Amino acid sequence: MGPKKPQIGTTGRRKTDNHSKGHTLPNGDGYDKGIRSGTAGPGLGVGGVGSGAAGGSLANAGQDKEELDAYNEPVKKVVVPENQLKLSPQELSEEFSRVLTANDPNVPNNISKYNYKERTYKVDPPGPGDHLHMHFCYDGSMMHKESEDAKTQTAFDQKYAEEEKEAHELGVQLAKEEAEAKGEKFNMAALSFESGKNQFNYSERAAQTFTNPLRIRTVETTPPPIVSYMATVTQFEIYDTFMEAYEQHQREQLQLQKVGQRKDKDEKDGAGATAGGDLSSAVSTTSAGTTVPNGGGIGKSNDMVHSFAMGKTLRIIERMVNQNTDDEIFSDLKYWEDASDQFREGEGSLLPLWRFSSDRAKKRQVTAVCWNPRFGDLFAVGFGSYDFLKQDSGVLCCFSLKNASHPEYTFITESGVMCLDFHPQHAALLAVGCYDGTVLVYDVRSKTNRPIYVATIKTGKHMDPVWQVIWQEEDLAKELNFYSISSDGRVANWILSKNELKMEPVMQLKLVAAAKDDPEDASISGLAGGCCFDFNRFSEHIFIIGTEEGKYTLCVGTLSMSELFCRVVPIGP
């Protein structure tokens, strides 16, 4: 071992240098210690070398650990708060069950239904099906194998497959026979039993859809208006509607037949004569006030001369002509003043402006006049007869100051008109009282000459002439109604229902007040004939009645369905 010291020292120096590079130790430190130890130098030198190598391996291990820690995720340290509740293991292992229920908060839970068995109302709580909302529903095509529909479908598929197989075998056999007859070789692959698409009806075409660009600006629209509508339908209303449509269809067919039989030359002559005639003869006024050209039927709907627009234009022109003709009268209506008024104090003068008349009202007396509450230039006139032994039909005319030459609306009644009144809110409704005790309600906008409500024996009516009718103010909680008074001594309330006019007797006018102690006088006393009545504008429960005996009666009460009473206070002579 002695002669090899330099080699060991050299080797120890090289490894010590490598170690010193890793730990920054002085070069040759281990080697110097080995030389100073004498004989033990090589061993110590080797030991020094070994110590340097071990230090280098520890340094490499520490560096590898740092590299591995850089790739690993950081460990989360759970910090327990100081105020956390501390539970025992038994409490931590305890299970709590939680049930989730799907309940709709909008479903009412206090609906009451009538139980016919117990004859009382009971609360019907909502069931599971009431809270169910169907967001998506899709009908599938799968069926249960054991169902009847599945068995039918399976049998059909099997039958179709067998028929297709037989057809295939038959086609192969025919193709083989045809090939043998021609002396050609039969090729099974050449046969194609698949039916392709028709090239005339199907073609491939590529299409590129348009990409809708995004828009940043927002758009806000006004929501559409909502209107609440409510109506009822009954069997008789449906029947009347179908019958009216059927009659209209029959009239149109009859008119078409008549027009088809005419010649083109006659139609042209008729159109020229109408165009060259008078304006009043070119149009005719219906009962509803709408002007319809004379001779204008379904067949002439395309004729401009006989169209509805032409009739409306002619009516406007007629009004313009009348206003130009009576220009002085219209000026006097607004600006006329009598110069003699300054010399006659307390006295006035009356200037007649127009004279209204109708050809249909000849030999009849004017029995009633009423202004329209909405249209200031429109008023209604009733024609009847005061010669009670010679009664004739009545006429109801509505005149306008814009056209004094002809009435706007004309209605014919079976009996003479004695009174009339316009509804204060619904200006088109006109109540009429007749001589025979009948009350009628007309809608002047209607295209027919018939009233919309008629009092009959079934619904109830007066037995004597009706002298006055008065509409009641419209109430949201009540139906349209009006009152009437007649010579039979009764005051009645008439209610306009959906299909008929209902009569509700209000009171009877006693002729003689019977004594309480003598019941025989009560049966002898008659009824006083009512002539007129009127309501107090400020107190609806106060009204006054005038009778044929010349007495006025003040009634304090209500003319309503719930309170059929009144306190009579005679104030007449």
C-alpha positions in Angstrom: 0.0 0.0 0.0 3.1 2.3 0.6 4.3 2.6 -3.0 0.7 3.5 -4.3 0.3 6.7 -2.2 0.6 9.0 -5.1 -2.1 7.2 -7.0 -4.5 7.1 -4.1 -3.7 10.8 -3.3 -4.3 11.7 -6.9 -7.5 9.8 -7.0 -8.6 11.3 -3.7 -7.7 14.8 -4.9 -9.8 14.4 -8.1 -12.9 13.2 -6.2 -12.3 15.8 -3.5 -12.2 18.4 -6.2 -15.6 17.1 -7.6 -17.0 17.3 -4.1 -15.6 20.7 -3.4 -17.4 22.0 -6.5 -20.7 20.8 -5.2 -20.2 22.1 -1.6 -17.7 24.9 -2.1 -15.1 23.3 0.2 -11.2 24.0 -0.2 -9.5 21.8 -2.8 -7.4 18.9 -1.4 -8.8 19.1 2.1 -9.2 15.3 2.5 -6.0 14.5 0.7 -3.9 16.7 3.1 -5.3 15.0 6.1 -4.4 11.6 4.6 -0.8 12.6 4.0 -0.3 13.9 7.5 -1.6 10.7 9.1 1.4 8.6 7.8 0.6 5.0 7.2 -3.0 5.6 7.9 -3.0 8.2 5.2 -4.1 6.1 2.4 -7.0 4.7 4.4 -7.9 8.1 5.6 -7.4 9.4 2.1 -9.7 6.8 0.8 -12.1 7.6 3.6 -11.8 11.3 2.7 -12.6 10.4 -0.8 -15.6 8.4 0.3 -16.9 11.2 2.5 -16.7 13.6 -0.5 -18.6 11.2 -2.7 -21.4 10.7 -0.1 -21.7 14.5 0.3 -22.1 14.8 -3.5 -24.9 12.2 -3.6 -26.8 13.9 -0.8 -26.6 17.2 -2.7 -28.0 15.6 -5.8 -30.8 14.0 -3.8 -31.8 17.4 -2.3 -31.8 19.0 -5.8 -34.1 16.2 -7.2 -36.5 16.7 -4.4 -36.8 20.4 -5.0 -37.5 19.7 -8.7 -40.2 17.1 -7.8 -41.9 19.6 -5.4 -42.1 22.2 -8.2 -44.3 19.8 -10.3 -46.6 18.6 -7.4 -49.7 20.5 -6.4 -49.5 22.5 -3.2 -51.0 20.9 -0.2 -54.0 22.7 1.2 -53.9 23.2 4.9 -57.3 23.1 6.6 -57.6 25.7 9.3 -60.4 25.0 11.8 -62.1 28.2 12.9 -62.2 28.9 16.6 -65.9 29.2 16.8 -66.7 25.9 14.9 -69.2 23.6 16.6 -67.5 20.5 17.9 -69.6 17.3 17.4 -69.0 13.9 18.7 -68.5 10.9 16.4 -72.1 9.7 17.1 -73.5 13.1 16.2 -71.4 13.2 13.0 -72.6 9.7 11.9 -76.3 10.6 12.4 -78.3 10.7 9.1 -80.8 13.4 8.3 -83.4 12.7 5.5 -84.5 15.6 3.2 -87.5 15.3 0.9 -87.9 17.5 -2.1 -91.4 18.2 -3.3 -92.4 20.0 -6.5 -95.2 22.4 -5.7 -96.6 25.2 -7.9 -97.1 28.3 -5.7 -99.7 29.6 -8.3 -102.0 26.6 -7.8 -104.9 27.6 -5.4 -105.3 25.4 -2.4 -108.7 26.7 -1.2 -111.0 25.6 -4.0 -114.4 24.5 -2.7 -116.6 22.1 -4.7 -120.1 21.0 -4.0 -120.4 17.4 -2.8 -123.8 16.1 -4.0 -123.6 13.1 -1.7 -123.2 15.1 1.5 -125.0 18.1 0.0 -122.4 20.6 1.2 -119.4 22.5 -0.1 -116.0 20.9 0.7 -112.5 22.1 0.2 -110.8 20.2 -2.6 -107.0 20.3 -2.1 -104.8 20.2 -5.2 -103.5 16.8 -6.1 -100.2 15.8 -7.6 -101.5 16.3 -11.1 -102.4 19.9 -10.5 -98.7 20.8 -9.8 -97.6 19.1 -13.1 -96.7 21.4 -16.0 -96.0 19.9 -19.4 -93.0 21.6 -21.0 -92.4 19.2 -23.8 -94.5 16.3 -25.2 -93.4 14.1 -28.0 -95.4 11.1 -29.3 -93.1 8.2 -29.9 -93.5 5.4 -32.4 -92.6 2.5 -30.1 -95.2 0.0 -29.0 -95.2 -2.7 -26.4 -94.5 -6.1 -27.9 -97.5 -7.8 -26.2 -100.0 -5.1 -27.2 -102.5 -5.6 -30.0 -101.1 -2.8 -32.1 -97.6 -4.4 -32.0 -98.9 -7.8 -33.0 -100.8 -6.2 -35.9 -97.7 -4.3 -37.0 -95.5 -7.5 -36.7 -98.0 -9.5 -38.8 -98.0 -6.8 -41.4 -94.2 -6.7 -41.6 -94.0 -10.4 -41.9 -96.6 -10.5 -44.6 -94.8 -7.7 -46.5 -91.5 -9.4 -46.2 -92.9 -12.7 -47.6 -94.5 -10.9 -50.5 -91.3 -9.0 -51.2 -89.3 -12.3 -51.0 -91.8 -14.0 -53.4 -91.6 -11.1 -55.8 -87.8 -11.2 -55.7 -87.7 -15.0 -56.4 -90.2 -14.5 -59.3 -88.1 -11.7 -60.7 -85.0 -13.8 -60.6 -86.8 -16.8 -62.3 -88.1 -14.6 -65.1 -84.7 -13.0 -65.6 -83.1 -16.4 -65.8 -85.7 -17.7 -68.3 -85.3 -14.6 -70.4 -81.5 -15.0 -70.4 -81.7 -18.7 -71.4 -84.1 -17.9 -74.2 -81.7 -15.3 -75.6 -78.7 -17.7 -75.1 -77.0 -15.3 -72.8 -75.3 -16.0 -69.5 -77.4 -15.2 -66.4 -75.8 -12.6 -64.2 -77.3 -12.3 -60.7 -75.3 -9.2 -59.8 -76.8 -7.3 -62.8 -80.2 -7.5 -61.3 -81.1 -4.5 -59.0 -84.4 -4.6 -57.2 -83.8 -1.3 -55.3 -86.0 1.5 -56.5 -84.1 4.7 -56.9 -85.3 8.2 -56.8 -86.9 9.8 -59.8 -84.4 12.1 -61.4 -87.1 14.3 -62.8 -88.5 15.0 -59.3 -85.3 14.8 -57.2 -82.1 16.5 -57.8 -79.1 17.3 -55.5 -78.5 20.9 -54.9 -76.2 22.5 -52.4 -77.5 25.4 -50.4 -75.9 27.8 -48.0 -78.1 29.4 -45.3 -77.9 33.1 -44.6 -76.1 33.9 -41.4 -78.1 36.4 -39.4 -75.7 39.1 -38.2 -75.8 40.1 -34.6 -77.3 43.5 -33.9 -76.3 45.5 -30.8 -79.2 48.0 -30.9 -82.2 46.8 -29.0 -85.7 47.1 -30.4 -88.8 47.7 -28.2 -92.4 47.5 -29.6 -95.6 48.6 -28.0 -97.7 45.6 -26.9 -101.0 45.1 -28.8 -104.1 46.3 -27.0 -106.1 43.7 -25.2 -109.9 43.7 -25.4 -112.0 41.5 -23.1 -114.9 39.9 -24.9 -117.8 38.0 -23.5 -120.9 36.5 -25.1 -123.3 33.7 -24.8 -124.7 31.4 -27.5 -128.0 29.7 -27.3 -129.8 27.3 -29.5 -132.4 29.8 -30.8 -129.7 32.4 -31.6 -127.8 29.8 -33.7 -131.1 28.9 -35.4 -132.0 32.5 -36.2 -128.5 33.2 -37.6 -128.6 30.2 -39.9 -132.1 31.0 -41.1 -131.2 34.6 -41.8 -128.2 33.5 -43.8 -130.3 31.0 -45.7 -132.9 33.6 -46.5 -130.2 36.1 -47.7 -128.7 33.4 -49.9 -132.2 32.7 -51.4 -132.7 36.4 -52.1 -129.3 36.6 -53.8 -130.0 33.6 -56.0 -133.3 35.0 -57.0 -131.7 38.4 -57.8 -129.0 36.7 -59.9 -131.7 34.9 -61.9 -133.5 38.1 -62.6 -130.4 39.9 -63.7 -129.3 37.0 -65.9 -132.6 37.1 -67.8 -132.1 40.8 -68.7 -130.3 41.9 -71.7 -127.2 44.0 -71.8 -129.0 46.8 -73.7 -131.7 47.0 -71.1 -129.2 47.3 -68.3 -127.4 50.1 -70.0 -130.6 52.0 -70.6 -131.7 51.6 -67.0 -128.3 52.9 -65.8 -128.5 55.9 -68.0 -132.0 56.8 -66.9 -131.0 56.6 -63.3 -127.9 58.7 -63.8 -129.8 61.4 -65.6 -132.8 61.5 -63.2 -133.3 63.4 -59.9 -131.0 62.9 -57.0 -133.9 62.0 -54.7 -135.1 59.4 -57.1 -131.7 57.9 -57.7 -131.4 56.8 -54.1 -133.9 55.4 -51.6 -133.7 55.8 -47.9 -134.1 52.6 -45.8 -135.6 52.4 -42.4 -132.1 52.5 -40.8 -131.2 55.7 -42.6 -128.7 54.1 -45.1 -129.2 55.2 -48.7 -129.3 52.4 -51.2 -129.4 53.1 -54.9 -132.7 52.1 -56.6 -132.4 49.0 -58.7 -129.0 48.1 -57.2 -128.9 44.4 -56.7 -126.3 41.6 -56.4 -125.9 41.5 -60.2 -124.9 45.2 -60.3 -122.4 45.1 -57.5 -119.6 45.9 -60.0 -121.6 48.9 -61.5 -120.3 52.1 -60.2 -123.6 54.0 -60.7 -125.5 51.5 -58.6 -122.8 51.0 -55.9 -123.1 51.8 -52.2 -120.3 54.4 -52.5 -122.3 56.2 -55.2 -125.4 56.3 -53.1 -123.4 57.7 -50.1 -121.9 60.3 -52.4 -125.3 61.3 -53.8 -126.6 61.7 -50.3 -123.8 64.1 -49.4 -124.3 66.1 -52.6 -128.0 66.3 -51.8 -127.2 67.8 -48.4 -124.9 70.3 -50.0 -127.5 71.3 -52.5 -130.1 71.8 -49.7 -127.7 73.8 -47.6 -126.7 76.0 -50.5 -130.4 76.5 -51.3 -131.3 77.4 -47.7 -128.2 79.4 -47.0 -130.2 82.3 -45.7 -132.2 80.0 -43.3 -129.0 78.6 -41.9 -127.6 82.1 -41.4 -130.8 83.1 -39.6 -130.6 80.0 -37.4 -127.4 81.4 -35.8 -127.4 85.1 -36.3 -131.0 86.3 -36.7 -132.1 89.1 -34.3 -135.4 90.9 -34.3 -135.0 94.7 -34.2 -138.4 95.1 -32.6 -137.3 93.4 -29.4 -136.0 96.7 -28.0 -139.5 98.2 -28.2 -141.3 95.2 -26.6 -139.9 94.4 -23.2 -140.7 90.9 -22.0 -142.0 89.8 -25.3 -140.2 87.8 -28.0 -140.7 86.8 -31.6 -140.7 83.4 -33.3 -139.1 82.9 -36.7 -140.1 79.7 -38.6 -137.2 78.2 -40.4 -138.0 74.8 -41.9 -141.1 72.7 -42.6 -140.6 69.0 -42.1 -143.0 66.6 -43.8 -143.1 63.0 -45.2 -145.3 61.5 -47.9 -145.8 58.4 -45.8 -147.3 60.5 -42.9 -150.2 62.0 -44.8 -153.5 62.3 -43.0 -151.9 61.6 -39.7 -151.3 63.8 -36.7 -148.0 64.5 -35.0 -148.3 62.8 -31.6 -144.8 62.9 -30.2 -141.5 64.7 -30.8 -138.1 63.9 -29.2 -134.5 65.3 -29.7 -131.6 63.0 -29.9 -129.3 63.4 -26.9 -126.1 62.9 -28.8 -126.7 64.4 -32.2 -128.0 67.9 -31.9 -129.4 68.1 -35.4 -131.4 64.9 -35.2 -134.9 64.5 -33.8 -137.7 61.9 -34.0 -141.3 62.5 -34.9 -144.2 60.1 -34.2 -147.3 60.1 -36.3 -150.6 58.7 -35.2 -154.3 59.6 -34.9 -156.4 61.2 -32.2 -159.6 60.0 -33.9 -159.9 56.9 -31.9 -162.7 55.5 -34.0 -160.6 55.5 -37.2 -157.2 54.2 -36.3 -154.6 53.5 -38.9 -151.0 52.4 -38.9 -148.4 54.7 -37.4 -145.2 56.3 -38.9 -142.0 57.1 -37.1 -139.6 59.5 -38.9 -136.2 60.8 -37.9 -135.4 64.2 -39.4 -132.1 66.1 -39.6 -131.5 69.8 -39.9 -128.9 69.0 -42.6 -131.6 67.8 -44.9 -135.0 69.1 -44.3 -136.5 67.7 -47.6 -136.5 64.1 -46.6 -136.4 62.1 -43.4 -133.2 60.2 -42.6 -135.0 57.1 -41.1 -138.5 55.9 -41.6 -140.3 53.1 -39.7 -143.9 51.9 -40.1 -145.9 50.6 -37.1 -149.1 48.5 -37.0 -150.7 51.0 -34.6 -150.5 54.7 -34.2 -147.5 56.1 -32.4 -148.4 58.0 -29.2 -145.1 58.6 -27.5 -141.3 58.0 -27.9 -138.0 58.6 -26.2 -134.3 58.3 -27.0 -131.9 56.5 -24.7 -129.7 59.0 -22.9 -126.5 56.9 -23.3 -127.3 54.7 -26.3 -128.5 57.3 -28.9 -129.5 54.7 -31.4 -132.1 53.1 -29.2 -135.6 54.5 -29.5 -138.5 53.4 -27.3 -142.0 53.8 -28.8 -145.5 53.5 -27.2 -148.5 52.7 -29.5 -152.2 53.2 -29.3 -153.0 49.5 -28.9 -150.8 49.2 -25.8 -147.8 47.8 -27.5 -144.3 49.2 -26.7 -141.5 48.9 -29.3 -137.7 49.4 -29.2 -136.0 50.4 -32.5 -132.4 50.5 -33.4 -132.1 53.3 -36.0 -128.8 51.8 -37.2 -130.6 48.6 -38.2 -131.0 47.8 -41.9 -134.5 46.3 -41.4 -137.8 48.0 -40.9 -138.6 45.9 -37.8 -138.1 46.7 -34.2 -135.6 44.7 -32.2 -138.0 44.3 -29.2 -141.8 44.0 -29.3 -144.2 43.6 -26.4 -146.7 40.8 -27.0 -149.4 39.1 -25.1 -146.9 36.4 -23.9 -144.4 38.9 -22.6 -147.2 41.3 -21.3 -148.5 44.5 -22.6 -150.9 47.4 -21.8 -154.6 47.1 -22.6 -155.0 50.8 -23.4 -152.9 53.5 -25.2 -149.4 54.1 -23.9 -149.1 57.9 -23.3 -145.5 58.2 -22.2 -142.2 56.2 -22.1 -139.1 57.2 -20.2 -135.7 55.5 -20.3 -133.8 55.0 -17.1 -130.1 55.9 -16.7 -127.8 53.0 -17.4 -126.5 51.1 -14.4 -123.6 48.7 -14.6 -125.4 46.2 -12.3 -128.7 46.4 -14.2 -129.9 45.8 -17.7 -131.3 48.4 -20.0 -134.9 49.3 -19.0 -137.5 52.0 -19.4 -140.9 52.8 -17.8 -144.3 53.4 -19.4 -147.7 54.7 -18.3 -151.0 53.8 -19.9 -154.7 54.6 -19.6 -155.3 51.1 -18.0 -154.0 52.6 -14.8 -150.7 50.7 -14.7 -147.1 51.9 -14.5 -144.7 49.2 -16.0 -141.0 48.6 -16.1 -139.7 47.1 -19.3 -136.4 45.2 -19.2 -134.4 44.5 -22.4 -133.1 40.9 -22.0 -131.1 39.1 -24.6 -134.0 37.6 -26.5 -137.2 39.3 -25.3 -138.8 42.3 -23.7 -139.9 41.6 -20.1 -142.7 43.5 -18.4 -142.6 44.1 -14.7 -145.7 45.8 -13.2 -144.7 48.6 -10.8 -147.9 50.1 -9.5 -151.6 50.6 -10.2 -153.3 53.9 -9.9 -156.4 53.6 -7.7 -159.4 55.8 -8.7 -161.0 56.0 -5.3 -159.2 55.2 -2.0 -161.2 52.5 -0.3 -162.0 52.6 3.4 -160.1 50.1 5.6 -163.2 49.0 7.4 -165.4 48.4 4.3 -163.8 45.6 2.1 -166.6 45.8 -0.5 -165.5 49.3 -1.6 -162.1 47.9 -2.4 -163.5 45.6 -5.0 -165.7 48.3 -6.5 -162.9 50.9 -6.8 -161.4 51.2 -10.3 -158.1 52.3 -11.7 -157.3 55.8 -12.7 -156.0 56.4 -16.3 -152.4 57.6 -16.3 -151.5 60.3 -18.8 -147.9 61.3 -18.0 -145.2 61.0 -15.4 -141.7 62.3 -14.8 -138.7 61.6 -12.5 -136.9 64.1 -10.3 -133.5 64.9 -11.8 -131.9 65.2 -8.4 -133.7 62.4 -6.5 -134.5 59.3 -8.6 -136.8 57.9 -5.9 -139.3 60.8 -6.3 -141.6 60.9 -9.4 -144.9 62.6 -10.2 -147.8 61.1 -12.1 -150.7 62.8 -13.9 -154.1 61.1 -14.4 -157.0 61.6 -16.7 -159.1 62.9 -13.8 -156.9 66.0 -13.7 -155.1 65.0 -10.5 -151.3 64.9 -9.9 -149.9 62.3 -7.7 -146.5 62.6 -6.0 -144.9 59.2 -5.4 -142.0 58.8 -3.0 -140.3 55.4 -3.3 -138.4 53.4 -5.9 -139.4 51.9 -9.2 -137.1 49.0 -8.9 -137.5 45.2 -8.9 -136.6 44.8 -5.3 -138.9 47.5 -3.8 -142.3 47.6 -5.6 -143.9 50.2 -3.3 -144.4 53.9 -3.2 -146.0 56.4 -0.9 -148.7 58.4 -2.7 -149.2 62.0 -1.8 -152.0 63.6 -3.9 -151.3 67.3 -4.6 -153.9 67.9 -7.3 -157.3 69.6 -6.9 
